[in-house]
Amino acid sequence: MISNQILQSTLEGLKAISRVDFAVIDTDGNAVVATTSLEGNYQAKVVDFVRSAADSQEVSRYQYFKIYDEATVEYVLIAIGSGEDVYMVGKMACFQIQNLMVAYKERFDKDNFIKNLLLDNLLLVDIYSRSKKLRIKMEAVRCVMIVETRDHKESNTVEAIREYIMAASQDFVTAVDENSVIIVKELAVPQDQVKAEMDKAAKAIIAGLEKEGAQKIHVAYGTTVNELKEVSRSYKEAKMALEVGKIFFEEKKLISYTTLGIGRLIYQLPMPLCKMFIREIFGTERPEEFDEETMITIQKFFENSLNVSETSRQLFIHRNTLVYRLDKLQKSTGLDLRVFEDAITFKIAMMVVRYMKYMEQIEY
């Protein structure tokens, strides 16, 4: 339902235009919002007015108007003053609030529909019927993006993201929990421009949230789908991208499902298989137990595509020193990182260890 903040802002705007004070009262006679303090026993009069058949009436310079939600009285609007001018302004204010309620109700209904659609809680026949009722296109190119952040209020994040992506009516932004927001974005660009368009939207969100003080921002998105019923697939891909990104690409704030590489395969491996693989490669010694110097050497060696000369230059060490370190690693693991096959095995093993460590942290 429409928030009190929106109601208050609406009344203030109407007062600035008409110079008439207003109040919105619930059906029990309690003031919801008002532009001035109300006098007298207006509560009892509101309750009596709600029970009456009249849509409007004037009592002691207070003009009462019923605001309906479909056929049910939701609020009573009070316009303070007498005469035809105040009556007309009151009717216009009543019309404005009623339209706001319809708009917010439609947004709420769409929000519920999108959440259930993403979670696969709807039958195909329900998707068709409800999308038609809510005027949502069945066929359109869409992509799901998930924004995860910390230290930022959920409601603020949702509204901020709507602003950052300049969401048109065909885009949907919904909160799934206190830390995550889902965006179902409709795209009107050629397939080869989808990644650039999604990256642009994601970077705008990241920049905006960082400006507001949000921390630990991670954004991930799935692949495009052409039908509304397939949106849940893009959502599942985005969820996987978010998790895999935090495991293997922790330094990246933005990641897409199509760039996960081998990390996507490792993420789906059962833990017993991972443990067996690590035992076969390293025995009782796991890669994270290597000293810092060894780990830095390995990382730099991989970054330079197994090039000994370039790696030694970037580490500011003699070539023979690097060769000594690689020989030492070969003796302890049986893997020679100068050999492509051994280097691949070691790289995968390190990723598996990272995945195992992440899963152990979740369990505890």
C-alpha positions as a printed NumPy array, in Angstrom:
array([[  0.   ,   0.   ,   0.   ],
       [  1.045,   3.601,  -0.518],
       [  3.461,   4.812,   2.171],
       [  2.754,   7.606,   4.665],
       [  5.788,   9.457,   3.306],
       [  4.279,   9.537,  -0.185],
       [  0.911,  10.608,   1.196],
       [  2.492,  13.433,   3.195],
       [  4.502,  14.616,   0.182],
       [  1.351,  14.561,  -1.971],
       [ -0.648,  16.614,   0.525],
       [  2.166,  19.146,   0.907],
       [  2.308,  19.545,  -2.863],
       [ -1.468,  19.99 ,  -3.111],
       [ -1.408,  22.552,  -0.316],
       [  1.376,  24.512,  -2.043],
       [ -0.772,  24.734,  -5.186],
       [ -4.214,  25.309,  -3.657],
       [ -3.348,  26.903,  -0.272],
       [ -5.823,  24.498,   1.319],
       [ -4.857,  22.317,   4.295],
       [ -5.548,  18.585,   4.118],
       [ -5.552,  15.506,   6.324],
       [ -5.834,  11.803,   5.525],
       [ -7.649,   9.783,   8.203],
       [ -8.055,   6.015,   8.425],
       [-11.494,   4.421,   8.825],
       [-11.071,   4.231,  12.617],
       [-10.661,   8.008,  12.866],
       [ -6.878,   8.044,  13.338],
       [ -4.889,  10.729,  11.525],
       [ -2.44 ,   9.196,   9.044],
       [ -0.879,  12.372,   7.624],
       [ -1.861,  16.049,   7.697],
       [ -0.592,  19.459,   6.652],
       [ -1.892,  21.098,   9.839],
       [ -3.215,  20.116,  13.26 ],
       [ -6.884,  19.16 ,  13.402],
       [ -9.266,  20.553,  15.99 ],
       [-12.436,  19.245,  17.567],
       [-13.86 ,  15.76 ,  17.793],
       [-13.211,  14.883,  14.166],
       [-12.542,  11.193,  14.937],
       [-16.16 ,  10.378,  15.753],
       [-17.354,  12.373,  12.738],
       [-15.041,  10.395,  10.442],
       [-16.328,   7.066,  11.778],
       [-19.935,   8.212,  11.279],
       [-19.092,   9.446,   7.789],
       [-17.527,   6.114,   6.833],
       [-20.71 ,   4.306,   7.867],
       [-22.91 ,   6.707,   5.91 ],
       [-23.907,   6.347,   2.259],
       [-22.502,   9.764,   1.313],
       [-19.263,  10.129,  -0.657],
       [-18.673,  13.643,   0.687],
       [-20.05 ,  16.026,   3.282],
       [-19.168,  19.259,   5.103],
       [-19.212,  19.659,   8.883],
       [-17.888,  22.783,  10.647],
       [-15.563,  23.907,   7.83 ],
       [-14.211,  20.346,   7.445],
       [-15.07 ,  18.803,   4.084],
       [-14.956,  15.008,   4.161],
       [-14.294,  12.8  ,   1.107],
       [-14.139,   9.01 ,   0.882],
       [-11.109,   7.449,  -0.808],
       [-11.887,   3.982,  -2.14 ],
       [ -9.741,   0.945,  -2.775],
       [-11.952,  -0.693,  -5.397],
       [-15.336,  -0.782,  -3.565],
       [-13.979,  -0.447,  -0.013],
       [-13.357,   2.816,   1.837],
       [ -9.641,   2.936,   2.574],
       [ -9.185,   6.51 ,   3.813],
       [-11.114,   9.696,   4.471],
       [ -9.682,  12.943,   3.13 ],
       [-10.415,  16.14 ,   5.029],
       [-10.114,  19.475,   3.21 ],
       [-10.226,  22.4  ,   5.63 ],
       [-12.429,  25.276,   4.464],
       [-15.866,  26.056,   3.05 ],
       [-17.281,  26.8  ,  -0.367],
       [-17.255,  25.431,  -3.885],
       [-13.555,  26.105,  -4.411],
       [-12.477,  24.021,  -1.418],
       [-14.921,  21.287,  -2.438],
       [-13.451,  21.171,  -5.932],
       [ -9.873,  21.097,  -4.603],
       [-10.849,  18.34 ,  -2.184],
       [-12.332,  16.246,  -5.001],
       [ -9.167,  16.712,  -7.06 ],
       [ -6.979,  15.72 ,  -4.08 ],
       [ -9.152,  12.669,  -3.499],
       [ -8.801,  11.692,  -7.165],
       [ -5.022,  12.123,  -7.003],
       [ -4.627,   9.922,  -3.924],
       [ -6.924,   7.27 ,  -5.347],
       [ -4.829,   7.088,  -8.516],
       [ -1.659,   6.822,  -6.432],
       [ -3.165,   3.889,  -4.556],
       [ -4.003,   2.128,  -7.822],
       [ -0.467,   2.665,  -9.13 ],
       [  1.16 ,   1.384,  -5.941],
       [ -1.166,  -1.586,  -5.773],
       [ -0.265,  -2.508,  -9.351],
       [  3.415,  -2.228,  -8.502],
       [  2.883,  -4.468,  -5.46 ],
       [  1.037,  -7.044,  -7.564],
       [  3.791,  -6.993, -10.181],
       [  6.43 ,  -7.297,  -7.468],
       [  4.727, -10.395,  -6.061],
       [  4.326, -11.885,  -9.514],
       [  8.002, -11.35 , -10.404],
       [  9.182, -12.869,  -7.104],
       [  7.085, -15.997,  -7.618],
       [  8.188, -16.178, -11.242],
       [ 11.868, -16.043, -10.262],
       [ 11.405, -18.737,  -7.615],
       [  9.513, -21.074,  -9.994],
       [  6.394, -20.908,  -7.828],
       [  3.971, -20.474, -10.745],
       [  2.39 , -22.907, -13.167],
       [  2.706, -22.066, -16.846],
       [ -1.015, -21.315, -17.103],
       [ -0.706, -18.879, -14.153],
       [  2.223, -17.121, -15.809],
       [  0.181, -16.527, -18.952],
       [ -2.967, -15.364, -17.171],
       [ -1.312, -13.12 , -14.575],
       [  1.116, -11.53 , -17.029],
       [ -1.824, -10.642, -19.265],
       [ -3.72 ,  -9.119, -16.339],
       [ -0.668,  -7.106, -15.244],
       [  0.113,  -6.082, -18.837],
       [  3.562,  -7.697, -18.841],
       [  4.857,  -8.869, -22.21 ],
       [  5.37 , -12.64 , -22.514],
       [  7.976, -12.354, -25.26 ],
       [ 10.874,  -9.969, -24.762],
       [ 14.631, -10.206, -24.331],
       [ 15.333, -10.05 , -20.597],
       [ 18.296, -10.603, -18.295],
       [ 18.342, -10.982, -14.505],
       [ 20.872,  -9.128, -12.382],
       [ 21.469,  -9.55 ,  -8.633],
       [ 22.952,  -6.776,  -6.503],
       [ 24.287,  -7.768,  -3.095],
       [ 25.514,  -5.173,  -0.639],
       [ 26.074,  -4.525,   3.041],
       [ 25.391,  -1.543,   5.332],
       [ 22.574,  -0.222,   3.162],
       [ 18.878,  -0.27 ,   3.983],
       [ 16.855,  -2.559,   1.717],
       [ 14.19 ,   0.043,   0.898],
       [ 16.844,   2.642,   0.077],
       [ 18.691,   0.164,  -2.137],
       [ 15.602,  -0.705,  -4.17 ],
       [ 14.663,   2.925,  -4.799],
       [ 18.271,   3.913,  -5.482],
       [ 18.706,   1.142,  -8.043],
       [ 15.511,   2.169,  -9.817],
       [ 17.084,   5.589, -10.198],
       [ 20.562,   4.408, -11.216],
       [ 19.374,   2.172, -14.048],
       [ 16.721,   4.732, -15.023],
       [ 14.308,   1.803, -15.109],
       [ 11.571,   2.081, -17.682],
       [  8.146,   0.591, -17.03 ],
       [  9.24 ,  -2.728, -18.551],
       [ 12.079,  -3.203, -16.011],
       [ 11.424,  -4.753, -12.598],
       [ 13.371,  -4.138,  -9.39 ],
       [ 12.514,  -6.211,  -6.328],
       [ 14.145,  -7.083,  -2.999],
       [ 14.614, -10.738,  -2.095],
       [ 16.188, -10.21 ,   1.333],
       [ 17.832,  -7.462,   3.384],
       [ 21.087,  -7.669,   1.412],
       [ 20.039,  -8.574,  -2.143],
       [ 18.061,  -6.849,  -4.866],
       [ 16.972,  -8.447,  -8.143],
       [ 16.641,  -6.564, -11.419],
       [ 14.789,  -8.094, -14.346],
       [ 15.965,  -5.896, -17.184],
       [ 14.383,  -5.796, -20.613],
       [ 16.899,  -5.245, -23.393],
       [ 16.33 ,  -3.675, -26.783],
       [ 19.864,  -4.038, -28.153],
       [ 21.395,  -6.622, -30.526],
       [ 22.743,  -9.818, -28.933],
       [ 26.353,  -8.766, -29.403],
       [ 25.713,  -5.596, -27.358],
       [ 23.958,  -7.27 , -24.403],
       [ 27.1  ,  -7.637, -22.283],
       [ 28.073,  -3.994, -22.791],
       [ 24.546,  -2.845, -21.906],
       [ 24.388,  -4.988, -18.744],
       [ 27.89 ,  -3.934, -17.681],
       [ 26.93 ,  -0.286, -18.137],
       [ 23.831,  -0.685, -15.943],
       [ 25.781,  -2.62 , -13.299],
       [ 28.592,  -0.052, -13.124],
       [ 26.053,   2.748, -12.685],
       [ 24.538,   0.852,  -9.751],
       [ 27.925,   0.169,  -8.143],
       [ 29.034,   3.801,  -8.487],
       [ 25.747,   5.087,  -7.057],
       [ 25.714,   2.728,  -4.071],
       [ 29.36 ,   3.44 ,  -3.265],
       [ 28.595,   7.154,  -3.282],
       [ 25.908,   6.494,  -0.665],
       [ 28.346,   4.551,   1.529],
       [ 27.353,   0.958,   0.718],
       [ 30.111,  -1.612,   1.211],
       [ 31.028,  -5.066,  -0.124],
       [ 29.05 ,  -4.61 ,  -3.323],
       [ 28.805,  -7.598,  -5.649],
       [ 26.805,  -7.564,  -8.874],
       [ 26.182, -10.606, -11.065],
       [ 23.942, -11.356, -14.01 ],
       [ 22.861, -14.398, -16.014],
       [ 22.263, -14.964, -19.717],
       [ 19.394, -13.496, -21.714],
       [ 16.037, -15.232, -22.169],
       [ 13.387, -14.559, -24.777],
       [ 10.247, -15.584, -22.885],
       [  8.865, -14.556, -19.517],
       [  8.563, -18.167, -18.366],
       [ 12.363, -18.575, -18.718],
       [ 13.28 , -15.658, -16.446],
       [ 13.87 , -18.038, -13.525],
       [ 16.728, -19.658, -15.479],
       [ 18.517, -16.33 , -15.846],
       [ 17.949, -15.736, -12.113],
       [ 19.531, -19.095, -11.191],
       [ 22.499, -18.299, -13.417],
       [ 22.901, -14.897, -11.758],
       [ 22.788, -16.541,  -8.303],
       [ 25.486, -19.004,  -9.33 ],
       [ 27.588, -16.209, -10.812],
       [ 27.296, -14.265,  -7.549],
       [ 28.45 , -17.22 ,  -5.435],
       [ 31.184, -18.394,  -7.801],
       [ 32.414, -14.83 ,  -8.177],
       [ 32.793, -14.435,  -4.407],
       [ 34.812, -17.676,  -4.247],
       [ 37.187, -17.369,  -7.197],
       [ 37.033, -13.69 ,  -8.201],
       [ 36.685, -11.971,  -4.841],
       [ 38.407,  -8.815,  -6.072],
       [ 35.781,  -8.311,  -8.798],
       [ 32.636,  -6.34 ,  -8.018],
       [ 30.935,  -7.306, -11.279],
       [ 30.757, -10.719, -12.896],
       [ 28.569, -12.435, -15.482],
       [ 27.573, -16.077, -15.774],
       [ 29.341, -16.44 , -19.127],
       [ 32.742, -15.429, -17.675],
       [ 32.863, -17.95 , -14.811],
       [ 34.987, -20.424, -16.757],
       [ 36.139, -23.512, -14.912],
       [ 34.977, -22.033, -11.606],
       [ 31.408, -22.868, -12.626],
       [ 32.319, -26.564, -12.948],
       [ 34.228, -26.704,  -9.667],
       [ 31.316, -25.039,  -7.847],
       [ 29.093, -27.981,  -8.786],
       [ 31.487, -30.679,  -7.566],
       [ 30.497, -32.646,  -4.429],
       [ 32.776, -32.127,  -1.431],
       [ 33.881, -35.805,  -1.107],
       [ 35.153, -35.714,  -4.709],
       [ 37.03 , -32.463,  -4.026],
       [ 38.723, -33.914,  -0.948],
       [ 39.732, -37.067,  -2.833],
       [ 41.208, -34.974,  -5.683],
       [ 43.268, -32.824,  -3.282],
       [ 44.589, -35.903,  -1.454],
       [ 45.667, -37.424,  -4.769],
       [ 47.53 , -34.264,  -5.785],
       [ 49.025, -32.992,  -2.52 ],
       [ 48.68 , -35.806,  -0.029],
       [ 48.331, -34.372,   3.472],
       [ 49.742, -30.923,   2.545],
       [ 47.208, -28.429,   1.151],
       [ 48.214, -25.439,  -1.015],
       [ 47.091, -22.835,   1.546],
       [ 49.732, -24.248,   3.909],
       [ 52.563, -23.152,   1.585],
       [ 54.54 , -20.112,   2.757],
       [ 53.688, -16.643,   1.465],
       [ 56.807, -16.401,  -0.707],
       [ 55.894, -19.607,  -2.534],
       [ 52.29 , -18.522,  -3.097],
       [ 53.35 , -15.105,  -4.475],
       [ 55.843, -16.815,  -6.797],
       [ 53.185, -19.235,  -8.092],
       [ 50.629, -16.479,  -8.642],
       [ 53.081, -14.284, -10.549],
       [ 54.279, -17.272, -12.605],
       [ 50.702, -17.969, -13.713],
       [ 50.041, -14.286, -14.437],
       [ 53.015, -14.3  , -16.825],
       [ 51.881, -17.452, -18.693],
       [ 54.645, -19.653, -17.204],
       [ 57.366, -17.328, -18.496],
       [ 60.403, -17.718, -16.213],
       [ 62.298, -14.647, -17.398],
       [ 59.355, -12.24 , -17.107],
       [ 58.318, -13.632, -13.718],
       [ 61.82 , -13.273, -12.241],
       [ 62.002,  -9.712, -13.588],
       [ 58.675,  -8.716, -11.992],
       [ 59.616, -10.37 ,  -8.685],
       [ 63.046,  -8.622,  -8.747],
       [ 64.867, -11.918,  -8.26 ],
       [ 67.516, -13.764, -10.267],
       [ 66.298, -16.311, -12.796],
       [ 68.163, -19.078, -10.913],
       [ 66.352, -18.112,  -7.693],
       [ 63.   , -18.591,  -9.4  ],
       [ 64.121, -21.917, -10.857],
       [ 65.203, -22.993,  -7.366],
       [ 61.768, -22.138,  -5.953],
       [ 60.001, -24.041,  -8.728],
       [ 62.285, -27.054,  -8.189],
       [ 61.543, -26.944,  -4.464],
       [ 57.791, -26.887,  -5.184],
       [ 58.186, -29.815,  -7.587],
       [ 59.891, -31.89 ,  -4.892],
       [ 57.09 , -31.259,  -2.379],
       [ 54.128, -31.738,  -4.76 ],
       [ 55.454, -33.776,  -7.67 ],
       [ 54.243, -31.049, -10.05 ],
       [ 56.587, -29.063, -12.298],
       [ 54.827, -25.76 , -13.015],
       [ 57.04 , -25.225, -16.075],
       [ 55.16 , -28.12 , -17.689],
       [ 51.78 , -26.98 , -18.996],
       [ 49.857, -30.086, -17.862],
       [ 51.269, -29.884, -14.323],
       [ 50.568, -26.145, -14.199],
       [ 46.914, -26.735, -15.176],
       [ 46.591, -29.465, -12.531],
       [ 48.03 , -27.185,  -9.854],
       [ 45.836, -24.251, -10.903],
       [ 42.673, -26.368, -10.741],
       [ 43.753, -27.845,  -7.41 ],
       [ 44.192, -24.348,  -5.953],
       [ 40.693, -23.403,  -7.111],
       [ 39.261, -26.588,  -5.594],
       [ 40.95 , -25.798,  -2.276],
       [ 39.497, -22.291,  -2.359],
       [ 36.039, -23.722,  -3.018],
       [ 36.405, -26.215,  -0.145],
       [ 37.494, -23.457,   2.222],
       [ 34.474, -21.344,   1.237],
       [ 32.069, -24.235,   1.779],
       [ 33.602, -25.005,   5.178],
       [ 33.059, -21.376,   6.253],
       [ 29.39 , -21.591,   5.218],
       [ 28.892, -24.781,   7.206],
       [ 30.276, -23.158,  10.325]])
